[in-house]
Amino acid sequence: MHQQGRLAEAARVYQQVLQRQPGHADAWHLLGLIAVQTGRPEQGVDLMARSIALDPNVVVAHSNRAKGLNDLARYEEAIASCDAALSIAPDHAPAYLNRGNALDGLKRYEAALDSYDKAIALAPAVAAAHNDRANTLQSLHRYQDAVAGYDAALSLRSDYAEAYAGRALALQRLGRHAGALASYAKAVALNPRLAEAYNNRGNLLAEMKRYDEAITDYATAIAIRPDYEFVLGTWLHTKMKICDWFDIDAEIVALARRLDAGERVSPPFPLVGMPVSPQQQRKAAAIWSASMFPPNHSLPPIALRPRRSRLRVGYFSSDFYNHATAWLIAGLFEQHDRSRIESIAFSFGTAPGDEMADRLAAGFDRFIDVHGRSDLEVASLARSLEIDIAIDLKGFTTESRTGIFAARAAPIQVNYLGFPGTMGSDYFDYLIADRIVVPPEARSCYSEKIVHLPDSYQVNDSKRVIADRVFERAECGLPPEGVVYCCFNNNYKILPETFETWMNILRAVDGSVLWLFADNPRAAANLKREAKARGIAPERLVFAERMPLPEHLARHRLADLFLDTAPCNAHTTASDALWAGLPVLTRIGETFAGRVAASLLNAIGLPELVASSGEAYQALAIDLGGAPDRLARVTRKLARHRRTSPLFDTERFARHIEAAYAAMYDRYQTGLPPDHIEVPKHPPRRERKGGAKPTA
């Protein structure tokens, strides 16, 4: 408050000067600078423009006006103001600093570093230059260099809260969690109003499964800045991870209302688990992409290359190791027809190598580790390798690198598998789906053109190993008798409506239990409490701990029926259950994420397990639980179809997706824009080309 008071007093002095001397350029400039410093950048920019009109040769007026323009995200104008300052005084360090910030805002990171380096060379003792340069190094994924930059800033200014917060984020991204937490603690101790430090520490605590502490940090960030961008959705999603449902329905309604108004309230991923519409999910994706990953035109347009018979397809992911995505897709890379497809992996993950990583590396024609390279560098590399089709296997999930695609890694860019929804941007040309997850009438909810595969969009690996181990009910905490319903979905997918239905099912089926995935102790405690509140004994909820995938698949045999969640279905977990021989009962919803299990069940020939409403879902679960013979018939049918239906026919899937790639490429080569594509029901033989056709 003391600083604000001094600035207010100074402003009154300059206003008095201007009353006597309206042509006093310095007074206009300094009054404008105070406006910028007190959070009124638009007014400040206008006041400094008046100063410059009176005396265009005042270097600091141009440079400080650039600072105000940066605050307004008017970056091109800021660069012009910096250039004007530097044309007068080429050694003016603040102009280089402000120019670097403008270039960073435009995501022209390499150019920003050049400006920061010039600022530091001219004025090496300015802590802000080292800090801001380190921020840009983070954007380039050069986290170790960023830490060094923050350390340089802190050596010059030990009370620099923002530098501690930036340092913490860089350490977090390096996986050095203890150091990150220590730096966050120093940041908030120095500046208890630093909302971004609380938000980012919340992300780290959530990553460490310290969800209660994460929720507190998110709430603090929101309390400090109620309009803090994108944190509200993350806060709600984290509450959902521990099944904290206090006022959850009203909070989701409020979030959706703000989203409808165009506010930056949530990243796209948290909305996957919430009861919102496909149109709202598209809006969230568009807002996020425009804000975080706008189109990057640093690289020139990609020239049309001569047609070739062997397509060069790049798969981009951080999950090329023992990960749910790899469990699904590993077989596809092995089944690709090498005479038609050259597959290249671009891996930007940091996970240690394991047996799956070795298998994946062998499945590709080429495996490239691009960890540590900037988005622009990866896009440039893909272009230099003449990738025809770039497949993003991450979408908006953890460790995604959307910026690679914003810079156009390939002439054809595809959203597939990792994220069940639209990317909301025009630099993704296609989304691979099927007619169940994205019905033709829902195409307007997606920014991409839709590719309909004929069976299910979700690839599955027919080589997944199920352990020979025979589990006993007792060792898994299950009772010796009674129906075992199970759901191994992530806890955030369990919402009050689904849970209420489950409790109704347990109430109706004597001796039954519900076997759930134990992601964290708080979720288990909250679910037991919710069961008790509904008159169901808490011990009828049994929780399964994590174990290696082959053993996890084997223990499915102890369950009788998998109960799916809504509005977000089981995805990989549904495939796990079906592969292990466990029937899945689902309720089809509106969104992509709410229709995945229906897609899988239709592809394996069990459409009778797809309910159209909550009432039908509940009734069928009770009916099957009370009729062992009928449930046994469904289980035997699944056993027959498991090896013969399309769902687990990886080779068939490979032919379908190759036909889709060929259709995309044919359109591109003939100068046609992307369009919806329908892949035929019967795949072409391995030696044939093409076979898919665009649809209106």
DATAWO-V782119 format. One record per residue. N is the residue number from 1. PHI is phi as a letter, one per 30 degrees, with the letter a starting at -180 (999 if undefined). PSI is psi as a letter, one per 30 degrees, with the letter a starting at -180 (* if undefined). NEAR is the number of other ideal C-beta (glycine too) atoms within 8 Angstrom. Layout:
N|PHI|PSI|NEAR / N|PHI|PSI|NEAR
This chain:
1|999|e|4 / 2|d|e|5 / 3|d|e|6 / 4|d|e|8 / 5|d|e|8 / 6|d|e|8 / 7|d|e|11 / 8|d|e|9 / 9|d|e|8 / 10|d|e|10 / 11|d|e|11 / 12|d|e|8 / 13|d|e|8 / 14|d|e|12 / 15|d|e|9 / 16|d|e|8 / 17|e|e|10 / 18|d|f|12 / 19|d|e|6 / 20|d|e|5 / 21|b|i|7 / 22|e|f|5 / 23|c|g|5 / 24|d|j|10 / 25|d|e|12 / 26|d|e|8 / 27|d|e|12 / 28|d|e|14 / 29|d|e|16 / 30|d|e|10 / 31|d|e|13 / 32|d|e|20 / 33|d|e|11 / 34|d|e|13 / 35|d|e|14 / 36|d|e|14 / 37|d|f|8 / 38|c|g|9 / 39|i|g|4 / 40|b|i|8 / 41|d|e|12 / 42|d|e|8 / 43|d|e|9 / 44|d|e|16 / 45|d|e|15 / 46|d|e|9 / 47|d|e|13 / 48|d|f|16 / 49|d|e|9 / 50|d|e|10 / 51|d|e|16 / 52|d|e|14 / 53|d|e|6 / 54|d|e|9 / 55|b|j|8 / 56|d|f|6 / 57|c|g|5 / 58|d|j|12 / 59|e|e|11 / 60|d|f|9 / 61|d|e|14 / 62|d|e|15 / 63|d|e|15 / 64|d|e|14 / 65|d|e|15 / 66|d|e|17 / 67|d|e|12 / 68|d|e|16 / 69|d|e|15 / 70|d|e|14 / 71|d|f|8 / 72|c|g|9 / 73|i|g|6 / 74|c|i|9 / 75|d|e|12 / 76|d|e|8 / 77|d|e|8 / 78|d|e|17 / 79|d|e|12 / 80|d|e|8 / 81|d|e|14 / 82|d|e|16 / 83|d|e|9 / 84|d|e|10 / 85|d|e|16 / 86|d|f|12 / 87|d|f|6 / 88|d|e|9 / 89|b|j|8 / 90|d|f|5 / 91|c|g|5 / 92|d|j|13 / 93|e|e|12 / 94|e|e|12 / 95|d|e|15 / 96|d|e|15 / 97|d|e|15 / 98|d|e|15 / 99|d|e|15 / 100|e|e|18 / 101|d|e|13 / 102|d|e|16 / 103|d|e|14 / 104|d|e|14 / 105|d|e|10 / 106|d|g|8 / 107|i|g|9 / 108|c|i|9 / 109|d|e|13 / 110|d|e|9 / 111|d|e|8 / 112|d|e|13 / 113|e|e|13 / 114|d|e|9 / 115|d|e|13 / 116|d|e|15 / 117|d|e|9 / 118|d|e|10 / 119|d|e|15 / 120|d|e|12 / 121|d|e|6 / 122|d|e|9 / 123|b|i|9 / 124|d|f|5 / 125|c|g|5 / 126|d|j|12 / 127|d|e|12 / 128|d|e|8 / 129|d|e|14 / 130|d|e|15 / 131|d|e|15 / 132|d|e|13 / 133|d|e|14 / 134|d|e|20 / 135|e|e|11 / 136|d|e|14 / 137|d|e|14 / 138|d|e|14 / 139|d|f|10 / 140|d|g|10 / 141|i|g|12 / 142|c|i|10 / 143|d|e|12 / 144|d|e|8 / 145|d|e|9 / 146|d|e|15 / 147|e|e|13 / 148|d|e|9 / 149|d|e|13 / 150|d|e|16 / 151|d|e|9 / 152|d|e|10 / 153|d|e|15 / 154|d|f|13 / 155|d|f|6 / 156|c|f|10 / 157|b|j|8 / 158|d|f|5 / 159|c|g|5 / 160|d|j|13 / 161|d|e|13 / 162|d|e|10 / 163|d|e|15 / 164|d|e|16 / 165|d|e|15 / 166|d|e|14 / 167|d|e|15 / 168|d|e|19 / 169|d|e|11 / 170|d|e|16 / 171|d|e|14 / 172|e|e|14 / 173|d|f|9 / 174|d|f|9 / 175|i|g|6 / 176|c|i|8 / 177|d|e|11 / 178|d|e|6 / 179|d|e|9 / 180|d|e|14 / 181|d|e|11 / 182|d|e|9 / 183|d|e|13 / 184|d|e|15 / 185|d|e|8 / 186|d|e|10 / 187|d|e|15 / 188|d|f|13 / 189|d|e|6 / 190|d|e|10 / 191|b|j|9 / 192|d|f|5 / 193|c|g|5 / 194|d|i|14 / 195|d|e|11 / 196|d|f|8 / 197|d|e|15 / 198|d|e|14 / 199|d|e|14 / 200|d|e|13 / 201|d|e|14 / 202|e|e|19 / 203|d|e|11 / 204|d|e|15 / 205|d|e|12 / 206|d|e|13 / 207|d|e|8 / 208|d|g|7 / 209|i|g|7 / 210|c|i|8 / 211|d|e|13 / 212|d|e|8 / 213|d|e|9 / 214|d|e|14 / 215|e|e|14 / 216|d|e|9 / 217|d|e|13 / 218|d|e|15 / 219|d|e|9 / 220|d|e|10 / 221|e|e|15 / 222|d|e|12 / 223|d|e|6 / 224|d|e|10 / 225|b|j|7 / 226|e|f|5 / 227|c|g|5 / 228|e|k|12 / 229|d|k|6 / 230|i|f|11 / 231|d|f|12 / 232|e|e|12 / 233|d|e|14 / 234|d|e|16 / 235|d|e|13 / 236|d|e|15 / 237|d|e|13 / 238|d|e|14 / 239|d|e|12 / 240|d|f|15 / 241|d|f|14 / 242|c|g|14 / 243|h|h|12 / 244|c|j|10 / 245|c|g|10 / 246|e|j|5 / 247|h|g|6 / 248|d|e|13 / 249|d|e|7 / 250|d|e|7 / 251|d|e|9 / 252|d|e|12 / 253|d|e|8 / 254|d|e|8 / 255|d|e|14 / 256|d|e|11 / 257|d|e|8 / 258|d|e|10 / 259|d|e|15 / 260|e|f|8 / 261|d|g|6 / 262|i|g|6 / 263|d|l|8 / 264|d|i|7 / 265|c|f|10 / 266|a|k|14 / 267|d|l|10 / 268|d|e|14 / 269|d|e|9 / 270|e|f|12 / 271|d|f|12 / 272|e|e|13 / 273|c|g|12 / 274|c|l|12 / 275|d|i|5 / 276|b|l|10 / 277|d|l|8 / 278|d|e|12 / 279|d|e|8 / 280|d|e|12 / 281|d|e|17 / 282|d|e|14 / 283|d|e|12 / 284|d|e|16 / 285|d|e|16 / 286|d|e|11 / 287|d|e|13 / 288|d|e|15 / 289|d|e|14 / 290|d|e|9 / 291|d|e|8 / 292|c|e|6 / 293|b|i|10 / 294|d|l|8 / 295|e|k|7 / 296|c|j|14 / 297|c|g|4 / 298|d|e|6 / 299|c|l|10 / 300|d|l|3 / 301|e|k|4 / 302|d|k|8 / 303|d|k|4 / 304|d|k|6 / 305|c|l|6 / 306|e|k|3 / 307|d|k|5 / 308|b|l|7 / 309|d|f|5 / 310|c|j|8 / 311|d|k|12 / 312|c|j|12 / 313|c|k|14 / 314|c|k|16 / 315|c|k|12 / 316|c|k|15 / 317|a|l|14 / 318|c|g|13 / 319|c|g|14 / 320|d|i|14 / 321|a|a|13 / 322|d|i|10 / 323|b|l|10 / 324|e|e|7 / 325|d|e|12 / 326|d|e|13 / 327|e|e|13 / 328|d|e|13 / 329|c|f|12 / 330|e|e|14 / 331|d|f|12 / 332|d|e|13 / 333|d|e|13 / 334|d|f|8 / 335|c|f|10 / 336|e|k|11 / 337|d|j|10 / 338|d|f|7 / 339|d|f|5 / 340|c|f|11 / 341|b|k|11 / 342|c|j|10 / 343|c|k|13 / 344|b|k|15 / 345|c|k|15 / 346|c|j|14 / 347|c|j|12 / 348|c|g|13 / 349|c|l|11 / 350|c|g|5 / 351|d|k|11 / 352|d|l|4 / 353|d|k|6 / 354|b|a|9 / 355|d|e|6 / 356|d|e|13 / 357|e|e|12 / 358|d|e|9 / 359|d|e|9 / 360|d|e|15 / 361|e|e|10 / 362|d|f|6 / 363|d|f|9 / 364|c|l|12 / 365|d|e|6 / 366|a|k|8 / 367|b|j|10 / 368|c|k|9 / 369|d|j|5 / 370|c|g|11 / 371|e|k|9 / 372|j|f|5 / 373|d|k|9 / 374|d|l|11 / 375|e|e|12 / 376|d|e|13 / 377|d|e|9 / 378|d|e|16 / 379|d|e|15 / 380|d|e|10 / 381|d|e|12 / 382|d|e|14 / 383|d|e|13 / 384|d|f|6 / 385|d|g|9 / 386|h|h|7 / 387|d|k|13 / 388|d|e|11 / 389|b|k|15 / 390|c|k|15 / 391|c|j|10 / 392|d|j|17 / 393|c|g|13 / 394|c|e|15 / 395|i|b|12 / 396|c|h|13 / 397|c|l|9 / 398|e|k|4 / 399|i|g|9 / 400|d|l|12 / 401|b|i|11 / 402|e|f|13 / 403|d|f|11 / 404|d|e|15 / 405|d|f|16 / 406|d|f|14 / 407|c|g|13 / 408|i|i|14 / 409|d|f|14 / 410|a|l|13 / 411|d|f|7 / 412|b|k|13 / 413|b|k|14 / 414|b|k|15 / 415|c|j|13 / 416|b|k|9 / 417|i|e|11 / 418|d|e|12 / 419|b|k|14 / 420|d|i|10 / 421|l|a|16 / 422|d|l|12 / 423|d|f|17 / 424|i|g|14 / 425|b|l|13 / 426|d|f|5 / 427|d|f|9 / 428|c|k|14 / 429|d|e|10 / 430|b|l|16 / 431|b|k|15 / 432|d|k|12 / 433|b|a|12 / 434|b|l|12 / 435|d|f|7 / 436|c|e|11 / 437|d|e|11 / 438|b|i|16 / 439|d|l|6 / 440|e|e|10 / 441|d|f|4 / 442|c|g|9 / 443|e|e|9 / 444|d|f|5 / 445|d|g|11 / 446|b|k|13 / 447|d|f|11 / 448|d|l|12 / 449|d|k|10 / 450|c|k|13 / 451|c|j|16 / 452|c|j|14 / 453|d|l|14 / 454|d|f|11 / 455|c|c|10 / 456|b|k|12 / 457|d|f|9 / 458|d|j|11 / 459|d|l|11 / 460|b|k|12 / 461|c|j|12 / 462|d|g|8 / 463|c|g|7 / 464|d|k|9 / 465|d|k|7 / 466|c|k|9 / 467|d|l|9 / 468|d|f|5 / 469|e|k|6 / 470|c|j|6 / 471|d|k|10 / 472|c|k|6 / 473|e|e|10 / 474|d|e|7 / 475|d|f|6 / 476|c|g|12 / 477|i|g|6 / 478|c|k|11 / 479|d|l|7 / 480|d|f|5 / 481|b|l|4 / 482|j|l|8 / 483|d|k|10 / 484|c|j|13 / 485|d|k|18 / 486|b|l|15 / 487|a|j|15 / 488|c|g|13 / 489|d|l|12 / 490|e|k|7 / 491|d|e|15 / 492|d|f|8 / 493|d|f|12 / 494|d|j|13 / 495|c|l|14 / 496|e|e|9 / 497|d|e|8 / 498|d|e|11 / 499|d|e|11 / 500|e|e|9 / 501|d|e|12 / 502|d|e|12 / 503|d|e|12 / 504|d|e|10 / 505|d|e|15 / 506|d|e|13 / 507|d|e|8 / 508|d|f|8 / 509|c|j|11 / 510|e|k|4 / 511|i|g|8 / 512|d|l|13 / 513|b|l|14 / 514|c|k|13 / 515|c|j|15 / 516|b|l|15 / 517|d|k|10 / 518|c|i|11 / 519|d|e|8 / 520|a|l|11 / 521|d|e|6 / 522|d|e|11 / 523|d|e|13 / 524|d|e|12 / 525|d|e|8 / 526|d|e|12 / 527|d|e|14 / 528|d|e|10 / 529|d|e|9 / 530|d|e|12 / 531|d|e|13 / 532|d|e|10 / 533|d|f|6 / 534|c|g|8 / 535|i|g|6 / 536|c|k|11 / 537|e|k|6 / 538|e|f|9 / 539|d|f|5 / 540|d|f|11 / 541|c|k|13 / 542|c|k|12 / 543|c|k|10 / 544|c|k|11 / 545|d|l|5 / 546|d|k|4 / 547|a|l|6 / 548|e|k|6 / 549|e|e|9 / 550|e|e|9 / 551|d|e|10 / 552|e|e|12 / 553|d|e|14 / 554|d|e|14 / 555|d|f|11 / 556|e|f|14 / 557|d|f|10 / 558|d|f|10 / 559|c|l|12 / 560|c|e|8 / 561|a|k|16 / 562|d|k|16 / 563|c|j|12 / 564|d|l|14 / 565|c|l|12 / 566|b|k|14 / 567|d|f|11 / 568|c|k|11 / 569|d|l|16 / 570|d|k|17 / 571|c|c|11 / 572|e|e|10 / 573|d|e|9 / 574|d|e|17 / 575|d|e|13 / 576|e|e|12 / 577|d|e|16 / 578|d|e|16 / 579|d|e|12 / 580|d|f|11 / 581|j|g|10 / 582|c|k|15 / 583|d|k|14 / 584|c|k|16 / 585|c|k|13 / 586|b|l|16 / 587|b|k|12 / 588|d|k|11 / 589|c|a|10 / 590|c|e|7 / 591|d|l|15 / 592|e|e|12 / 593|d|f|14 / 594|c|g|12 / 595|b|g|15 / 596|d|e|15 / 597|d|e|15 / 598|d|e|13 / 599|d|e|14 / 600|d|e|15 / 601|d|e|15 / 602|d|e|12 / 603|d|f|11 / 604|c|g|14 / 605|i|h|8 / 606|b|h|14 / 607|d|f|7 / 608|d|f|5 / 609|c|g|12 / 610|c|j|13 / 611|c|k|12 / 612|c|f|6 / 613|a|l|7 / 614|d|e|10 / 615|d|e|6 / 616|d|e|10 / 617|e|e|14 / 618|d|e|11 / 619|d|e|8 / 620|d|e|11 / 621|d|e|14 / 622|d|e|12 / 623|d|e|9 / 624|d|e|13 / 625|d|f|15 / 626|c|f|7 / 627|b|i|8 / 628|e|e|5 / 629|d|e|6 / 630|d|e|9 / 631|d|e|13 / 632|d|e|8 / 633|d|e|8 / 634|d|e|13 / 635|d|e|11 / 636|d|e|8 / 637|d|e|10 / 638|e|e|14 / 639|d|e|8 / 640|d|e|7 / 641|d|f|12 / 642|e|e|12 / 643|c|f|5 / 644|c|f|5 / 645|d|l|11 / 646|d|f|11 / 647|e|e|13 / 648|c|g|11 / 649|c|i|9 / 650|d|e|15 / 651|d|e|7 / 652|d|e|10 / 653|d|e|15 / 654|e|e|12 / 655|d|e|12 / 656|d|e|13 / 657|d|e|13 / 658|d|e|12 / 659|d|e|15 / 660|d|e|15 / 661|d|e|12 / 662|d|e|14 / 663|d|e|16 / 664|e|e|16 / 665|d|e|12 / 666|d|e|9 / 667|d|e|12 / 668|d|e|13 / 669|d|f|8 / 670|c|g|6 / 671|i|g|4 / 672|c|k|6 / 673|d|l|4 / 674|e|k|10 / 675|b|l|9 / 676|d|k|12 / 677|b|k|16 / 678|c|j|9 / 679|d|k|14 / 680|d|l|11 / 681|d|e|3 / 682|c|k|4 / 683|d|k|10 / 684|d|l|10 / 685|d|l|5 / 686|e|e|6 / 687|d|f|4 / 688|d|l|7 / 689|c|l|7 / 690|i|b|9 / 691|j|f|11 / 692|c|l|12 / 693|b|k|7 / 694|d|l|9 / 695|b|l|9 / 696|d|*|3
